[in-house]
Every structure is written in structure tokens, then in C-alpha cells.
Amino acid sequence: MIVRMGAMPVFSSSTGLYTLKKTRTPSVSRWIGLMLMLWFLLMPVGLVFVPWQQTVRARGQMVAFAPTQRKQSITSRVSGRVGKWRVVEGSRVKAGEVLVDIDDNDPELATRLDAQKKFLVSRRQAADEEVSEQAKAVEAQIRALDAAVRAARANREASAMLVDVAKQARANTDFSSVFEQRRYQMYEKLFLDKQFGGLESALNRDEAQMRADRAGTEVKRADAEIKRTEASLINSESLVLQAEATGLSTLATTRRDLRRAEQNLFSVERDLQEIDNRIERFKARYVTAPCDGIVFRISANVAEGGQFVKEGEDLAVLVPDTNDRVVELLIDGVDAPLIAAFMQERGEGPHVRLQFEGWPAIQFAGWPSVATGTFGGKVRQIDATDDGNGRFRVLVEPEELVEDDRWPDAQFLRQGNQAVGWVFLNKVSLGYELWRNLNGFPPVVAPKSNDKYKEGGKPPKVKPL
């Protein structure tokens, strides 16, 4: 028996697979699927050349730039008991407003301090008068010394003049003595001359001798007068020295009394200052607010009889009002040098986009033009060292690049609000960014100062929410 075998169609009415034939994929669908497959295969290659904005992402919080405007503790300046709180947590206070009263343990301290101050004030007044009187005495003694010395010197000058007069008189008497002696010799010669028979009488000769003797006596008297005037001059000089010594001694004594009076005045003023310090410390029982702000926490409560607090103990925490707000971001140590290099090359900090906690936003780090709901900022400074964990603090200040880029009011955006920031560095291709992330490289350094953005190019467009 011969059996013939031949091909039989699968999708035929005789095989019963006609329905399977109807479920075949249409050719149009096959072409669409092929195009989609090619699109997904070629899309990564195309995205490699798409521009990408490099950013450094960091988290942080809102703080005040000035340290004096940050959260601060209010401490007690004196020891005592908490008498009365005049504010509660959440109260808004002004600078100088009293927050709490600290009562002293001694209720009569204020009266005694006031009495002691009055007593010291009267002592200071008396000490001032004594100093004034001693100063006048010193001035009077100086004038007396000057007058006594001038009188002694005038007397010395008069004695010196008398010495000169005596010497001149001595010269005159000497001349007179010589003249009288010659005259006597002439009379003696004429009386004894025998040739002319005695032209002069004995009486004239004796008179001439008497006058010559008298002139010799006057010479000796002149010598004695010179010695007397010279002794008087020496005495006058000693009187000048004595007047100076006596006046200086008396002046030194008067000045010593003046110094003692001044020391007494200084001692009284020191005691008065101590009393004033005690009074001011006593007034410090009224603890006041150092600045405008809001009372955040109250540490010391009013217990039965008043809670006792020591000097320097915390009483409350105050959050000051501030108009200079910044965002404190913590940047990884790998990215911090790149931001510093950007600031060095550009001369200003890079732009930062911020997302605050409580304000919804859609952020595309690589394409900032499609981001919405973020706020603008600029790096103000970078800390010189890390926080102990390898992170560097970056302070970001407000920067308005687009409309409605202003930060929310301080009433809503308060200190301590969390924030996320994206620091803009450079524009690269998406392929380079993927390659950098796969290899763990840091972002590239910012471009040079001749960049279009530096020359006035348009900043990246950001759509506010």
C-alpha cells in the first residue's frame, strides 16, 4: 500500500485553527512597535548632548546673619527669687521691656543702700571742700615764696650796691689822703726852707698835718665800711637761700596736705562707686529684653514662695526680630572648594535656588527653566572650617532674579525653618553629568569671568509657583 504525504495548510477550515489566524498582529502595529523600540534605543544617545545645569544640593535652615539677632538666652544678673513674670511664652516684647522681677532676700536692702549713698555723698562734698582749700593754700604759699625770695634778692642787690659805693668812697678817701699828704709836705718844705726865710707859718704847717692825718683816718674808715658792706652782702645771700628753703619746706608741707585731701576724696569716690554698683545690681532685679523679639521659652517658673535663681542662671529664651535673614546650608567637603573657586573667579557668590519647608515647589536641578515654586538666593560666605563632620556651612542671602522671587515675610518664614538649596555651578552636557555621577567625580569648576552670565547674559528662567 502506497501512502502519499503532502503539505497541509495549518490555518484552514479543515484543521480547526482558523480563529488563531484571525489573532495575528497587524502590520501597522508592528511598525509602530518597531518605531517605539528604535526611539527608546536612540533617545539615550540623543540626551547625551542635551545641556545640563550642574548643581550642588544641600539642606539647611533659616537663621539670622548677625549673631546678636539669633536665638539668645536671657540670664539673671543677680541672685534672688523669681517674684513675677510679666510675659508668657510667645509674647512679643520691645527692647527695654521688663520680663521678670527678681526679689532680693533682704527686703530692707534698698533703704540701707540709699542711706549709705547719702552719707557718702556728704563725705564727698566735705572732701571736695578740703581739696579746694588745700589747693588755695598751695597757691598762696607759692605766692608767698615768690615774694620772700624776690625781697631777699632785692636786699642782696642793695647790699651789692653798698659794696660798690663803699669801694668808690674808699677810692675818694685814698685820693684825698694822698692830696693832703702832699699838701702837708709842701707846707713843711716851705716852713723849713731857710733860703726864703720861712714862707709858711708853723700854724699852717700843723693844720696841713692835721688834715693829712684826718685823711688817713678816713681811708681806714672806708676800708672798714667796705668790709661791713661785704659782710652785709654775704648775709643777704644767706637770707635769699633761707627764704627759698623755708618757702619750699612750707610749700612741700602744704602740698602733702593737698595730696592727703585728694586721697581722702578718691577713697570716698571709690566707696561711692561701690555703692552705686550695688544699687545698679539691685536694680538689675528687673530683667529687661535686650532687643525686640518673641519670648520662645521660659526656663524659671514661679514656685510657691518664689523659685531661687543664681547669678548667670538662664531665665528665658528670646528670638530677636531680624531683617537680615540668611539660609544656612551644610555643603559636603567635596563641593565646598568648587563654590569657593566660583566666588574667586566671578567675584561674587553663585546663584542658589531654595525650597522652604511649607512652600510647595517642583524643582528640576538640571533644567532650572522648568522649575516652579523656588526662591532665589546668592552665596554670601563660606566658613573657613568644617562643622566637625566634614561639612562646611554656606550662608545664602536673598537675590531676586525674577518677579515674585522675594522671600516670604519673617512672620511666616521664621528662624529654624528647614530649607533645601541647589547651588548653580556650570552648564555641561547630560552625558558628561551621567558619566561624572557613575564615576563619582565632583562637579566641574565654574567658568571663567568672561562667561556670558558675567557679561550681562540672561539668568536662567525660573517660574514662580
Residue, then its C-alpha position, 0 to 999 in steps of 0.5 A: m500500500i502506497v501512502r502519499m504525504g503532502a503539505m497541509p495548510v495549518f490555518s484552514s477550515s479543515t484543521g480547526l485553527y482558523t480563529l488563531k489566524k484571525t489573532r495575528t498582529p497587524s502590520v501597522s502595529r508592528w511598525i509602530g512597535l518597531m518605531l517605539m523600540l528604535w526611539f527608546l534605543l536612540m533617545p539615550v544617545g540623543l540626551v547625551f548632548v542635551p545641556w545640563q545645569q550642574t548643581v550642588r544640593a544641600r539642606g539647611q535652615m533659616v537663621a539670622f546673619a548677625p549673631t546678636q539677632r539669633k536665638q539668645s538666652i536671657t540670664s539673671r544678673v543677680s541672685g534672688r527669687v523669681g517674684k513675677w513674670r510679666v510675659v508668657e511664652g510667645s509674647r512679643v516684647k520691645a527692647g527695654e521691656v521688663l520680663v521678670d522681677i527678681d526679689d532680693n532676700d533682704p527686703e530692707l536692702a534698698t533703704r540701707l543702700d540709699a542711706q549709705k549713698k547719702f552719707l557718702v555723698s556728704r563725705r564727698q562734698a566735705a572732701d571736695e571742700e578740703v581739696s579746694e582749700q588745700a589747693k588755695a593754700v598751695e597757691a598762696q604759699i607759692r605766692a608767698l615764696d615768690a615774694a620772700v625770695r624776690a625781697a631777699r634778692a632785692n636786699r642782696e642787690a642793695s647790699a651789692m650796691l653798698v659794696d660798690v659805693a663803699k669801694q668808690a668812697r674808699a677810692n675818694t678817701d685814698f685820693s684825698s689822703v694822698f692830696e693832703q699828704r702832699r699838701y702837708q709836705m709842701y707846707e713843711k718844705l716851705f716852713l723849713d726852707k731857710q733860703f726864703g726865710g720861712l714862707e709858711s707859718a708853723l700854724n699852717r704847717d700843723e693844720a696841713q698835718m692835721r688834715a693829712d692825718r684826718a685823711g688817713t683816718e678816713v681811708k681806714r674808715a672806708d676800708a672798714e665800711i667796705k668790709r661791713t658792706e661785704a659782710s652785709l652782702i654775704n648775709s643777704e645771700s644767706l637770707v635769699l637761700q633761707a627764704e627759698a628753703t623755708g618757702l619750699s619746706t612750707l610749700a612741700t608741707t602744704r602740698r602733702d596736705l593737698r595730696r592727703a585731701e585728694q586721697n581722702l576724696f578718691s577713697v570716698e569716690r571709690d566707696l561711692q562707686e561701690i555703692d552705686n554698683r550695688i544699687e545698679r545690681f539691685k536694680a538689675r532685679y528687673v530683667t529687661a529684653p535686650c532687643d525686640g523679639i518673641v519670648f520662645r521659652i521660659s526656663a524659671n517658673v514661679a514656685e510657691g514662695g518664689q523659685f531661687v535663681k543664681e547669678g548667670e542662671d538662664l531665665a528665658v529664651l528670646v528670638p530677636d526680630t531680624n531683617d537680615r535673614v540668611v539660609e544656612l546650608l551644610i555643603d559636603g567637603v567635596d563641593a565646598p572648594l568648587i563654590a569657593a573657586f566660583m566666588q574667586e573667579r566671578g567675584e561674587g557668590p553663585h546663584v542658589r535656588l531654595q525650597f522652604e519647608g511649607w512652600p510647595a515647589i517642583q524643582f528640576a536641578g538640571w533644567p532650572s527653566v522648568a522649575t516652579g515654586t523656588f526662591g532665589g538666593k546668592v552665596r554670601q560666605i563660606d566658613a573657613t572650617d568644617d562643622g566637625n563632620g566634614r561639612f562646611r556651612v554656606l550662608v545664602e542671602p536673598e537675590e531676586l532674579v525674577e518677579d515674585d522671587r522675594w522671600p516670604d515675610a519673617q512672620f511666616l518664614r521664621q528662624g529654624n525653618q528647614a530649607v533645601g538649596w541647589v547651588f548653580l555651578n556650570k552648564v555641561s552636557l547630560g552625558y558628561e553629568l551621567w558619566r561624572n555621577l557613575n564615576g563619582f567625580p565632583p562637579v566641574v569648576a565654574p567658568k571663567s569671568n568672561d562667561k556670558y552670565k558675567e557679561g550681562g547674559k540672561p539668568p536662567k528662567v525660573k517660574p514662580l509657583 
